[in-house]
Amino acid sequence: MNNEFSGFTVGVLSLQGGFAEHTRALERLGVKVVAVRRPAHLEGLDGIILPGGESTTMSKLLELGGLLQPLQEAIAAGLPAFGTCAGLILLADEVLDTRADAHSLHSLDISVRRNAFGRQKDSFETTLQFGHRGRQVEAVFIRAPQVERVGDDVVVLSTLADGTVVAVRSGHVMGCSFHPELTSDDGVHEYFLRELVVPAA
């Protein structure tokens, strides 16, 4: 087990989707994990991960559970946040091809298009250059969203070979189109912890 991050507590939004896989990745890195299902679970966190799943379902569950506004306020106040696939959609300022009643946290100045990479049968795996150091990471794309616009303060962390943006960061918030938690490569989670969570502590 990695002891570098043993003093940190990271929440994983656990309403729907791949929260168990993110939990395992964080635990491999030595982090204490809190399953976030209610506003009270946000207290004492050093960061939070919004997993993949079904973004419109997640947004509805956030609203029903009274978690939507507290989570948005916590991130706006500086809580480091990392969203994967549906989590990226939830963090985006603008979501294309979504339901009219879907909610967004407006935490990243980007526009994303839901399911831009096709259906489940169009899923694929690849290796990407990630972050400012160009680390190679394994990435799984499943009904993934595509980043179509990035704001002036948004840094692109990774692209596909054709230039399609698949990972971004703006200050203490980051997101990716793919599922790093579905691989044994914890490089993206490690980046989140080292670059966003640790400096904010």
N, C-alpha and C positions, 0 to 999 in steps of 0.2 A: 504494500500500500504506500502511496505517495504521502509524505508528511508535510510537504511544503505548504499545503492549504488546510492543514488540520484545524487551524483556529477560526475557520470561516464557516458561516451558515448560509446556505443557499436554498431558497424555496423553489419548488417545482409546481407550477399550476397543475392541479390534479383533478380536473373536472371531467376531462375526456381526452382521448388520444394517447400518445406515446410517453406518458409521464414516467412509467416504470423503467423504460430504457434510459431516460435521462438520469433518473435516480441512480441506476447502477453505474453509469459513467462517472457521475460526481463522486460516488462512494469509492470507486477505484482510485480517484485522485485525492482521497482522504478528507473530503468535505462532509460536514454534517448537513443532512438534507431534511427539509420540512415540507410535507405535503400541504400545499396551499389550497384550501377549499372555502375558507371564510375570511372576512376582513381581519379578524384577530390574528390569523396566521401570518400576516405581513409584518408583524412586530418583531424587531430584532434581527431581521434578515440583512445579509451583506450583499445579496443579489437575488435575482429571480429568473427562472427559465420558463418560457411559454412553449410547450411542445407542439409537435405536429398532431394532426387530427382533422376534425371538420370545423373550419373556422366559424361558420354561421351558427353551428350548434354551441361551440364554445362561447361565442359572444352572447347568445341567449342565456346560457347557464351563468355567465358572469353577471348579467343583468338580474336574473331571478334570485341569485344568491347574494345580491347587494355588494358584489365585489368589483363591479365595473368602475365606478367612480373612485373608490379607495385605491385600487391598483393604478389607475391613471394618475391620481394625485401623488402616489408614492414614487412612481417613475419620474414624473415631472419634478419632484423634489430632490431627485438625485439617486434613487435606487437603481443600481446597474441591472439591466435587463437584456435577455438574449432570447430571441424567438426563432424557431425552426419551422419551416413550411407554413402550417396554419398559424403558428406563433408569429412569424414574419408578417402575415396578413393582418393579424390583430394589432401589431405595432404600427402599421403603415398609416400615413396620413390620408391616402386615397387608395381605395380598392375598386378595381374594375371587374366587371362581370360577377358581381355579388348580389345578394338579395337586398331589397330596399330597406328591410328591417334589421339588417346586420349592423353591428356596432364596431367601432375602431377606437383604439386608445390614442391615436394621433401622436405617437411618440417618436416616429421616424419620418422625416420629410422625404418620403418616396411615394411613388405610385406603383402598385403591383397588380398583376392580372391573375386571378384565380385559375388554377388548372391549365395554365398556359402550355405546359409540356405534354398535355394529353391525358388520357385515361390510365387506369391501373395497368393495362397491358402495355402501355408505352413507358413503363418504369425502366430505369437504367442505372448502372453504377459507373463511376469514373474516378480518376485521380485529378485533384486540382491543386494549383498553387494558391496558398492562402496566407493573407496577412502581409505586413510590410517586410517580413523576412523571407517570404516566398516558400514557406514550409509546404511540403506535399501532404495532402490529407485525402482520405478516402471519403467519397460522397455518394449517397443513395438518393435518387430522385424518384418520388412517387406522387403523381398528380400534383406536381410542384407548381408554385406560383413563379412568375417572372417579374423581375424589377424592370419597369419600363421608363421610369424617371427617377433621378436622384437630385436632391436639393443641393444648394451651394455648400452647405456644411456637412454633407455626407461623403464619407470616404468609401470607395469601392475596395473590398477585401479580396474578392475572387470573381473571376469570370470563366465562362466556358471558352473553348478555342475560338468560337465565332464572335466573341466579344460580349455575349449575353451576360448581364450582371446577375450573380447568384449569391453574393454575400456583401453586406454593407455595415458601416458603423457611423454613428454620429454621437460623439462624446461618450456617454455612459450607456448607450443603447446600441445593440447590434442584432443582426438577423441574417438568416441564410435560407435559400430556397430548398435546400436539401436536408437530409436526415443524417447528421454525423453520429447520432446515438445508435444507429442501426449497424455500426461497424465496431471493430475492436480498437479503432484509432481514436484516441481521446484528444487529439491535437486541437480541435476547435473549442472544446470545453476548456482545455488548458489555456488557450488564448483568452477566452472570456474571463477566466479567473485571474490570470496574471496581468492582463492589460486593462481590465475594467473594474474587477472586484477589489483586488489588492490595493490599487491606487486610491480607491474611494474610501477605504477603511480608515 
